[in-house]
Amino acid sequence: MTLALAAPPPARGQVDPAFGRATAAIAQAEAALREGRTAVAIDELRRAQALLGLEHLYRPGGESRPPGAFESASARIHRGLAEAYLKEGRPYAAAVEADHGVNADHEDGRLWTLLGIARYRLAEVDSAAAALDRAADLGADDAELHWGRALVAVARNQVAAGIDEVRRARQRSADPRFALALARWTALQGDHAASATALEDFLRLAPDDPRAEGTRNLARFHREVSRAPASVVDPGVTRVQIRFDLKRGDEIPYVPARLNGHPEAYVLFDTGAERNLLDRAYAESIGIGPVLPGGAVHGAWRSSPAGHAIVDSLRLGNAIVRRVPFAVTDFANLQLRLQGDYYIAAIVNPALVFRDFLVVLDYHTRRIELERMRPASEPYGARRTRLRKSTTPFHFAANGVWPVLPASLDGSRVLPFLVDTGASDVLIGRETAAALRVDPLHLVISAAGHSKEGLRAILLDGELSEPWGMELRGLLGFPFFRGMRLVFDYGAMTLTLEN
C-alpha cells in the first residue's frame, strides 16, 4: 500500500495501469454476459470496481484519462451488474446497481430500462413505470424497454396496451418469453386465435422447451375456442348474489354452481388460480367433452396431467356464462376433490370470468356479490358506506389474473403477496421467513390498512412466480381475511377491506 501511494503518476498521454485493467475487466464481463456466464461477469465487474476505486484514490487527478472516462466506466460496471443480477433472479441487487448507475450517468437509457424492470420485479410498479418512461425519453427503443412497459401495463390491468408493447418487443427480439406472454394476454382479452398463433411462434423459437408438447396441445385448444366468443356473461345480468359455504378448518368459498344445466356442484371461487380448472371425474360424469390433450397443472404442493374442455354454460346464481374454457385434471391428485362432505367440481378465478364486474366476497355473511361495472360507474373506494373500510391499490402479476398486494411481516418493509381466496392458510416463502427472522407460528401481518396478530404460516419452498414476473413472497389466505368483506374493483385496481 505504501508503494502504491508513493508511485508517481503516469506521464501525460500514458494509460493509467489500474484504469486500463479496469476497462479490460469490464470488456471481459460484457462478453461473459453475452454468453450467459453471469457468475463470471459479476466477478469481473467487481474486480473492475475495485481497480477503479484504487485508481480514484491514488490517481485523483486523472491525468491519463479523457474527461468523463471514470464516470463512463463506473456506469458500465453498474449496468453490467444490474443486468447480471436480473438474469440470476436477484431483482433487489439489480435495482441497487441500476440506481447507482443512473446517478453516475443520468443519460443512459439502458440503465433506466434495467432499473424499471428491477423495480417491477419488486412490485414497485409506479416507480418502474417512471424509470421506463425516462428510458424512452432518452431514446431507448429496444426489446427490453417494451417488455418492461408491457409488464407494467398488465400489472395495471391495461392488457391491450401490454399486448401492443410485447408485440413491439417480439419484433425486436426472438426471445420466447415474449411469445408466451403474448399468448397469455391475448387469451385474457378473448382473442384465442391470436393466442394460438403466439403459442405456435413460441414453439418455433423454443422447440426443445420441456413444455413443448403441452404448449402444442394448448395451441390446438385455443384454435377450437376461437370458433366462437368465449366466457360471455349474459349481457342482461347486472347484479348477482350467491350464498357460499365455508368448511370449518378450511374456510375457502364453496359456491354452488350448475355446469351445462346439471344439478348443483361446488365451485371454488379462487383468486389464486392461474386458470379455470375442472375435475376430470366430474366432467366425465356429466358428459362434458371432448376433453382435448393438454400438459400439466400445478397446485401448491404437486402437479397433475391435464387436458382442455369447453363448458357450454356455467351458472352462478342468476348469472350464466357461455363457452367457458377449462383445464381438466384429476382433483384427487391435487388433494382437491373431496373436502369432507364437499365435492369440488371446478375452480373459477373471477378475474378470468367476471373481470368487468365488481367482485365482493363477504366472509361474515358468506355471500358473493357481483355488480357489472360500466365506464361511468363510480369506483367502489369512492362510495360512501356504513362499514369501516380501507381501500388499497393492487396490481396483477405477469399472468394478468393474480392480485398482488403489499404486506408487512412483523413490521418489515412491505413485500408483494398474492391475495388468494382459495388458500385456507397463510403461506410464506421459506427464504423470506429466514431472511426476516420471523416466527411462522406467531406472526403479525399488516396489509390494506389492517393488521392481524397471532397468525400462523406455512413455509413454502421454491419460487411462487415466474422468473420474469413479480417476486412474490407469499400468499394471503383466509386467516388474514377472516370475518372481513373483500371488494375487488378491477376497473380501479383497488381492493377494499371492510370490517
C-alpha positions as CSV (number, residue, x, y, z in Angstrom):
1,M,0.0,0.0,0.0
2,T,2.9,2.4,0.8
3,L,4.5,1.7,-2.5
4,A,1.2,2.5,-4.3
5,L,0.9,5.8,-2.6
6,A,4.5,6.7,-3.4
7,A,4.2,5.7,-7.1
8,P,4.5,8.7,-9.4
9,P,1.6,9.4,-11.7
10,P,1.9,8.2,-15.3
11,A,3.3,10.6,-17.9
12,R,0.8,12.7,-19.8
13,G,-0.7,10.6,-22.6
14,Q,0.0,7.3,-20.9
15,V,-2.8,4.9,-19.8
16,D,-3.1,4.6,-16.1
17,P,-2.4,0.9,-15.4
18,A,-5.3,0.5,-12.9
19,F,-7.8,2.2,-15.1
20,G,-6.6,0.2,-18.1
21,R,-7.0,-3.1,-16.2
22,A,-10.5,-2.0,-15.0
23,T,-11.7,-1.3,-18.6
24,A,-10.3,-4.6,-19.7
25,A,-12.2,-6.4,-16.9
26,I,-15.4,-4.6,-17.9
27,A,-15.0,-5.7,-21.5
28,Q,-14.4,-9.3,-20.4
29,A,-17.5,-9.1,-18.2
30,E,-19.7,-7.8,-21.0
31,A,-18.5,-10.7,-23.2
32,A,-19.3,-13.1,-20.5
33,L,-22.8,-11.6,-20.1
34,R,-23.5,-12.1,-23.8
35,E,-22.5,-15.7,-23.4
36,G,-24.8,-16.2,-20.4
37,R,-21.9,-16.6,-17.9
38,T,-23.4,-14.3,-15.3
39,A,-21.2,-15.5,-12.3
40,V,-18.0,-14.8,-14.3
41,A,-19.4,-11.4,-15.4
42,I,-20.1,-10.5,-11.8
43,D,-16.6,-11.4,-10.6
44,E,-15.0,-9.4,-13.4
45,L,-17.2,-6.4,-12.8
46,R,-16.4,-6.5,-9.1
47,R,-12.7,-6.7,-9.9
48,A,-13.1,-3.7,-12.2
49,Q,-14.9,-1.8,-9.5
50,A,-12.0,-2.4,-7.1
51,L,-9.5,-1.3,-9.6
52,L,-11.5,1.9,-10.3
53,G,-11.6,2.5,-6.6
54,L,-7.8,2.2,-6.3
55,E,-7.3,4.3,-9.3
56,H,-9.6,7.0,-8.0
57,L,-7.9,7.0,-4.6
58,Y,-4.3,7.1,-5.8
59,R,-4.6,9.0,-9.1
60,P,-7.3,11.5,-8.2
61,G,-6.1,14.0,-10.8
62,G,-7.0,11.6,-13.6
63,E,-4.1,12.9,-15.7
64,S,-4.2,10.0,-18.1
65,R,-8.0,9.7,-18.5
66,P,-10.2,11.5,-21.1
67,P,-12.8,13.7,-19.4
68,G,-15.8,11.6,-18.1
69,A,-14.0,8.3,-18.6
70,F,-14.2,7.4,-14.9
71,E,-17.9,8.1,-14.8
72,S,-18.5,6.2,-18.0
73,A,-16.6,3.2,-16.7
74,S,-18.5,3.3,-13.5
75,A,-21.8,3.4,-15.3
76,R,-20.8,0.4,-17.4
77,I,-20.0,-1.6,-14.2
78,H,-23.4,-0.8,-12.7
79,R,-25.1,-1.6,-15.9
80,G,-23.4,-4.9,-16.2
81,L,-24.1,-5.8,-12.6
82,A,-27.8,-4.9,-12.9
83,E,-28.2,-7.0,-16.0
84,A,-26.4,-10.0,-14.4
85,Y,-28.4,-9.8,-11.2
86,L,-31.7,-9.7,-13.2
87,K,-30.6,-12.8,-15.1
88,E,-29.8,-14.5,-11.8
89,G,-33.2,-13.6,-10.4
90,R,-31.9,-11.1,-7.8
91,P,-34.0,-8.0,-8.5
92,Y,-33.2,-6.2,-5.3
93,A,-29.5,-6.3,-6.0
94,A,-30.2,-5.3,-9.7
95,A,-32.2,-2.3,-8.5
96,V,-29.4,-1.1,-6.2
97,E,-26.9,-1.3,-9.0
98,A,-29.1,0.3,-11.6
99,D,-29.9,3.1,-9.2
100,H,-26.2,3.7,-8.6
101,G,-25.7,3.6,-12.4
102,V,-28.2,6.3,-13.2
103,N,-26.7,8.5,-10.6
104,A,-23.3,8.1,-12.4
105,D,-24.9,8.7,-15.8
106,H,-28.3,10.3,-16.0
107,E,-28.5,9.9,-19.8
108,D,-28.0,6.1,-20.0
109,G,-31.3,4.8,-21.3
110,R,-30.2,1.2,-20.9
111,L,-29.6,1.7,-17.1
112,W,-33.1,3.3,-16.8
113,T,-34.6,0.3,-18.5
114,L,-32.8,-2.1,-16.2
115,L,-33.9,0.0,-13.2
116,G,-37.5,-0.1,-14.4
117,I,-37.5,-3.9,-14.8
118,A,-35.9,-4.5,-11.5
119,R,-38.4,-2.3,-9.7
120,Y,-41.3,-4.1,-11.5
121,R,-39.9,-7.4,-10.2
122,L,-40.0,-5.9,-6.7
123,A,-43.7,-5.0,-7.4
124,E,-42.8,-1.2,-7.3
125,V,-45.0,-0.7,-10.3
126,D,-45.3,3.1,-10.3
127,S,-41.5,3.7,-9.9
128,A,-40.9,1.1,-12.6
129,A,-43.1,3.0,-15.0
130,A,-41.3,6.2,-14.2
131,A,-37.9,4.7,-14.9
132,L,-39.1,3.1,-18.1
133,D,-40.6,6.4,-19.3
134,R,-37.3,8.1,-18.6
135,A,-35.6,5.4,-20.7
136,A,-38.0,6.1,-23.6
137,D,-37.5,9.8,-23.3
138,L,-33.7,9.2,-23.7
139,G,-34.4,7.4,-27.0
140,A,-34.4,3.7,-25.8
141,D,-36.4,1.6,-28.2
142,D,-35.0,-2.0,-27.6
143,A,-37.0,-5.1,-26.8
144,E,-36.3,-4.9,-23.0
145,L,-37.8,-1.4,-22.8
146,H,-41.0,-2.6,-24.5
147,W,-41.1,-5.8,-22.4
148,G,-40.9,-3.7,-19.2
149,R,-43.6,-1.4,-20.3
150,A,-45.8,-4.4,-21.3
151,L,-45.4,-5.9,-17.8
152,V,-46.3,-2.6,-16.2
153,A,-49.4,-2.2,-18.4
154,V,-50.7,-5.7,-17.5
155,A,-50.0,-5.0,-13.8
156,R,-52.3,-2.0,-14.1
157,N,-55.0,-4.1,-15.9
158,Q,-54.2,-2.2,-19.2
159,V,-54.0,-5.5,-21.1
160,A,-54.5,-4.1,-24.6
161,A,-51.6,-1.7,-24.0
162,G,-49.5,-4.6,-22.7
163,I,-50.2,-6.6,-25.8
164,D,-49.1,-3.7,-28.1
165,E,-45.9,-3.3,-26.1
166,V,-45.0,-7.0,-26.1
167,R,-45.6,-7.2,-29.8
168,R,-43.0,-4.4,-30.2
169,A,-40.6,-6.4,-28.0
170,R,-41.2,-9.5,-30.2
171,Q,-40.5,-7.5,-33.4
172,R,-37.1,-6.6,-31.9
173,S,-36.1,-9.9,-30.4
174,A,-36.6,-13.7,-30.8
175,D,-36.9,-14.2,-27.0
176,P,-39.5,-17.0,-26.5
177,R,-40.9,-15.3,-23.3
178,F,-42.3,-12.5,-25.4
179,A,-44.4,-15.0,-27.5
180,L,-45.5,-16.9,-24.4
181,A,-46.7,-13.6,-22.7
182,L,-48.5,-12.6,-25.9
183,A,-50.3,-15.9,-25.9
184,R,-51.5,-15.5,-22.3
185,W,-52.6,-11.9,-22.6
186,T,-54.4,-12.2,-25.9
187,A,-56.4,-15.2,-24.4
188,L,-57.2,-13.0,-21.5
189,Q,-58.7,-10.5,-23.9
190,G,-60.7,-13.2,-25.6
191,D,-58.6,-13.3,-28.8
192,H,-58.0,-17.1,-28.7
193,A,-56.9,-17.2,-32.4
194,A,-54.1,-14.7,-31.7
195,S,-53.2,-16.7,-28.6
196,A,-52.8,-19.9,-30.7
197,T,-50.7,-18.0,-33.2
198,A,-48.4,-16.7,-30.4
199,L,-48.1,-20.3,-28.9
200,E,-47.0,-21.6,-32.3
201,D,-44.5,-18.8,-32.5
202,F,-43.2,-19.8,-29.1
203,L,-42.8,-23.4,-30.3
204,R,-40.7,-22.2,-33.3
205,L,-38.5,-20.2,-31.0
206,A,-38.1,-22.9,-28.4
207,P,-38.7,-26.3,-30.0
208,D,-36.7,-28.1,-27.2
209,D,-38.6,-26.4,-24.3
210,P,-39.8,-29.1,-21.9
211,R,-43.3,-27.6,-22.1
212,A,-43.4,-28.0,-25.9
213,E,-45.9,-30.9,-26.1
214,G,-48.3,-29.2,-23.6
215,T,-47.9,-25.9,-25.4
216,R,-48.7,-27.6,-28.8
217,N,-51.9,-29.0,-27.3
218,L,-52.8,-25.7,-25.8
219,A,-52.4,-24.0,-29.2
220,R,-54.8,-26.5,-30.7
221,F,-57.3,-25.9,-27.9
222,H,-57.2,-22.1,-28.4
223,R,-57.9,-22.7,-32.1
224,E,-61.0,-24.6,-31.1
225,V,-62.1,-22.0,-28.6
226,S,-61.7,-19.3,-31.2
227,R,-64.5,-20.7,-33.3
228,A,-67.0,-18.5,-31.2
229,P,-66.8,-15.9,-28.4
230,A,-65.8,-17.4,-25.1
231,S,-66.5,-16.7,-21.4
232,V,-69.5,-14.5,-22.3
233,V,-71.7,-13.4,-19.4
234,D,-75.3,-12.8,-20.2
235,P,-75.4,-9.1,-21.0
236,G,-78.7,-8.7,-19.2
237,V,-77.1,-9.6,-15.9
238,T,-76.1,-6.5,-13.9
239,R,-76.2,-7.8,-10.3
240,V,-75.6,-11.3,-8.8
241,Q,-75.8,-12.5,-5.2
242,I,-74.7,-16.0,-4.3
243,R,-74.5,-17.7,-0.9
244,F,-71.4,-19.8,-0.4
245,D,-70.4,-22.4,2.2
246,L,-67.3,-22.5,4.5
247,K,-66.0,-25.8,5.8
248,R,-64.7,-25.4,9.4
249,G,-60.9,-25.6,9.4
250,D,-60.7,-25.0,5.6
251,E,-62.5,-21.7,5.1
252,I,-62.5,-21.1,1.4
253,P,-65.6,-20.1,-0.7
254,Y,-67.5,-23.2,-1.8
255,V,-70.0,-21.8,-4.3
256,P,-72.9,-23.9,-5.6
257,A,-73.0,-23.8,-9.4
258,R,-74.5,-25.6,-12.4
259,L,-72.4,-26.7,-15.3
260,N,-74.2,-27.5,-18.5
261,G,-77.5,-27.4,-16.7
262,H,-76.7,-30.3,-14.4
263,P,-77.5,-30.4,-10.6
264,E,-75.5,-28.1,-8.5
265,A,-72.0,-28.9,-7.5
266,Y,-69.4,-26.9,-5.6
267,V,-67.1,-24.5,-7.4
268,L,-64.2,-22.8,-5.6
269,F,-64.0,-19.0,-6.1
270,D,-60.2,-18.7,-6.2
271,T,-58.3,-15.6,-7.0
272,G,-55.1,-17.6,-6.8
273,A,-55.9,-19.9,-9.7
274,E,-53.9,-19.2,-12.8
275,R,-56.7,-20.7,-15.0
276,N,-60.1,-22.3,-14.5
277,L,-59.9,-25.9,-13.6
278,L,-62.4,-28.8,-13.9
279,D,-62.3,-32.2,-12.2
280,R,-61.9,-34.9,-14.8
281,A,-64.1,-37.4,-12.9
282,Y,-66.9,-34.8,-12.6
283,A,-66.5,-33.9,-16.3
284,E,-66.9,-37.5,-17.3
285,S,-69.9,-38.0,-15.0
286,I,-71.9,-35.2,-16.7
287,G,-70.7,-35.8,-20.3
288,I,-68.5,-32.7,-20.8
289,G,-66.3,-33.2,-23.8
290,P,-64.4,-33.7,-25.8
291,V,-61.5,-33.4,-23.4
292,L,-58.6,-32.5,-25.6
293,P,-55.0,-33.4,-24.7
294,G,-53.1,-30.9,-22.5
295,G,-50.0,-30.5,-20.4
296,A,-49.8,-30.3,-16.6
297,V,-51.3,-28.1,-13.9
298,H,-49.6,-27.2,-10.7
299,G,-51.0,-26.9,-7.3
300,A,-49.3,-25.6,-4.2
301,W,-47.8,-29.0,-3.4
302,R,-47.9,-31.1,-6.5
303,S,-48.8,-31.2,-10.2
304,S,-51.2,-33.3,-12.3
305,P,-51.6,-34.1,-16.0
306,A,-54.3,-32.0,-17.6
307,G,-56.5,-31.8,-20.7
308,H,-58.8,-29.0,-22.0
309,A,-62.5,-28.7,-22.5
310,I,-65.2,-26.0,-23.1
311,V,-68.1,-25.9,-20.7
312,D,-71.1,-24.7,-22.6
313,S,-72.7,-23.0,-19.7
314,L,-71.7,-22.1,-16.1
315,R,-74.5,-20.8,-13.9
316,L,-73.7,-18.9,-10.7
317,G,-76.8,-17.6,-9.1
318,N,-78.7,-15.7,-11.9
319,A,-75.5,-15.3,-14.0
320,I,-74.9,-17.6,-16.9
321,V,-71.5,-17.6,-18.6
322,R,-71.3,-19.3,-22.0
323,R,-68.4,-21.3,-23.5
324,V,-66.0,-21.2,-20.6
325,P,-62.6,-22.7,-21.3
326,F,-61.3,-25.1,-18.6
327,A,-58.2,-27.1,-17.9
328,V,-59.3,-30.6,-17.0
329,T,-57.3,-32.6,-14.4
330,D,-57.7,-35.1,-11.6
331,F,-58.5,-33.1,-8.5
332,A,-57.7,-36.1,-6.3
333,N,-54.0,-35.8,-7.4
334,L,-54.2,-32.1,-6.3
335,Q,-55.9,-33.1,-3.0
336,L,-58.9,-31.0,-4.0
337,R,-61.8,-33.3,-4.9
338,L,-63.2,-34.4,-1.6
339,Q,-63.2,-32.0,1.4
340,G,-65.4,-33.8,3.9
341,D,-69.0,-33.6,2.6
342,Y,-67.9,-31.1,0.0
343,Y,-67.3,-32.4,-3.5
344,I,-65.4,-29.8,-5.5
345,A,-66.2,-30.0,-9.2
346,A,-64.4,-26.9,-10.5
347,I,-62.2,-23.9,-9.7
348,V,-63.0,-20.5,-11.1
349,N,-60.9,-17.3,-10.9
350,P,-63.2,-14.3,-11.0
351,A,-60.5,-12.3,-12.9
352,L,-61.0,-14.7,-15.8
353,V,-64.8,-14.7,-15.9
354,F,-66.1,-11.6,-14.1
355,R,-63.4,-9.1,-14.9
356,D,-66.0,-6.5,-15.9
357,F,-67.7,-6.8,-12.5
358,L,-67.2,-5.6,-9.0
359,V,-66.5,-8.8,-7.1
360,V,-67.4,-8.9,-3.4
361,L,-66.6,-11.8,-1.1
362,D,-68.2,-11.3,2.3
363,Y,-66.8,-13.8,4.7
364,H,-69.1,-12.6,7.5
365,T,-72.4,-13.2,5.8
366,R,-71.0,-15.9,3.4
367,R,-72.1,-14.2,0.3
368,I,-70.6,-13.3,-3.1
369,E,-71.9,-10.2,-4.8
370,L,-71.2,-9.3,-8.4
371,E,-72.0,-5.9,-9.9
372,R,-71.4,-5.1,-13.6
373,M,-69.2,-2.0,-13.9
374,R,-69.8,0.5,-16.7
375,P,-67.3,3.1,-17.9
376,A,-69.2,5.8,-15.9
377,S,-69.5,3.6,-12.7
378,E,-68.2,5.2,-9.5
379,P,-65.2,3.3,-8.2
380,Y,-66.1,1.4,-5.1
381,G,-63.4,3.0,-2.9
382,A,-65.1,6.4,-3.5
383,R,-68.5,5.3,-2.4
384,R,-69.9,6.1,1.0
385,T,-70.7,3.0,3.0
386,R,-71.7,2.4,6.6
387,L,-68.9,-0.1,7.3
388,R,-65.4,0.9,8.3
389,K,-63.3,0.3,5.2
390,S,-59.8,0.7,3.8
391,T,-59.0,0.8,0.1
392,T,-55.6,-0.1,-1.2
393,P,-54.4,-0.3,-4.8
394,F,-53.3,-3.7,-6.0
395,H,-51.6,-4.9,-9.2
396,F,-51.8,-8.0,-11.4
397,A,-48.9,-10.4,-11.6
398,A,-47.4,-11.2,-15.0
399,N,-50.1,-13.8,-15.8
400,G,-52.7,-10.9,-15.6
401,V,-55.0,-12.6,-13.1
402,W,-53.2,-12.9,-9.7
403,P,-54.0,-9.9,-7.4
404,V,-50.8,-8.8,-5.7
405,L,-50.9,-6.7,-2.6
406,P,-48.1,-5.1,-0.4
407,A,-47.9,-6.7,3.0
408,S,-45.6,-6.4,6.0
409,L,-44.5,-9.3,8.3
410,D,-43.7,-8.3,11.9
411,G,-43.1,-4.7,10.9
412,S,-40.9,-5.4,7.9
413,R,-40.8,-3.3,4.8
414,V,-43.8,-4.1,2.5
415,L,-43.4,-7.2,0.3
416,P,-45.6,-8.4,-2.6
417,F,-48.1,-11.1,-1.5
418,L,-50.7,-12.9,-3.6
419,V,-54.3,-12.4,-2.4
420,D,-55.5,-16.0,-2.6
421,T,-59.2,-16.6,-1.7
422,G,-58.6,-20.3,-2.5
423,A,-56.0,-20.7,0.2
424,S,-57.1,-21.8,3.7
425,D,-53.7,-20.8,5.2
426,V,-51.1,-18.0,5.0
427,L,-48.1,-19.2,3.1
428,I,-44.6,-17.6,3.2
429,G,-41.5,-18.4,1.2
430,R,-39.0,-20.2,3.4
431,E,-36.2,-17.9,2.3
432,T,-38.3,-14.8,3.1
433,A,-39.1,-16.1,6.6
434,A,-35.4,-16.9,7.2
435,A,-34.2,-13.5,5.9
436,L,-36.7,-11.6,8.1
437,R,-36.2,-14.0,11.1
438,V,-39.9,-14.2,11.7
439,D,-41.6,-16.9,13.7
440,P,-44.1,-18.7,11.4
441,L,-46.1,-19.9,14.5
442,H,-46.8,-16.3,15.7
443,L,-46.9,-13.6,13.1
444,V,-48.2,-10.1,12.8
445,I,-49.3,-9.4,9.2
446,S,-50.3,-5.9,8.0
447,A,-51.9,-5.2,4.6
448,A,-54.5,-2.9,3.2
449,G,-54.8,-0.9,6.4
450,H,-55.4,-3.9,8.6
451,S,-53.2,-5.9,10.9
452,K,-53.7,-9.4,12.3
453,E,-51.8,-10.7,15.2
454,G,-51.0,-14.3,16.3
455,L,-51.3,-15.7,12.7
456,R,-49.6,-19.0,11.7
457,A,-48.0,-19.5,8.4
458,I,-46.9,-22.5,6.3
459,L,-43.4,-22.2,4.9
460,L,-43.3,-22.8,1.2
461,D,-40.2,-24.0,-0.8
462,G,-39.4,-22.9,-4.3
463,E,-40.5,-19.9,-6.4
464,L,-44.0,-18.6,-6.2
465,S,-43.9,-16.8,-9.6
466,E,-42.2,-16.9,-12.9
467,P,-38.5,-15.8,-13.2
468,W,-39.6,-12.6,-15.1
469,G,-42.7,-11.8,-13.0
470,M,-43.1,-10.1,-9.7
471,E,-41.1,-11.7,-7.0
472,L,-43.9,-12.9,-4.7
473,R,-43.1,-13.6,-1.1
474,G,-46.1,-15.5,0.0
475,L,-49.9,-15.9,-0.1
476,L,-52.5,-14.2,2.0
477,G,-55.2,-16.7,2.6
478,F,-58.4,-17.0,4.8
479,P,-56.8,-16.5,8.2
480,F,-55.9,-12.9,7.4
481,F,-59.3,-12.1,5.8
482,R,-61.5,-13.9,8.5
483,G,-64.7,-12.0,9.2
484,M,-64.0,-9.4,6.5
485,R,-65.7,-8.2,3.4
486,L,-63.3,-8.1,0.3
487,V,-64.2,-5.9,-2.6
488,F,-62.2,-6.3,-5.8
489,D,-62.6,-3.3,-8.2
490,Y,-60.8,-4.5,-11.3
491,G,-61.6,-1.2,-13.1
492,A,-60.0,1.0,-10.5
493,M,-57.5,-1.8,-9.5
494,T,-58.3,-1.4,-5.8
495,L,-59.0,-3.9,-3.0
496,T,-61.3,-2.7,-0.3
497,L,-61.5,-4.4,3.1
498,E,-64.5,-3.8,5.3
499,N,-64.7,-5.0,8.8
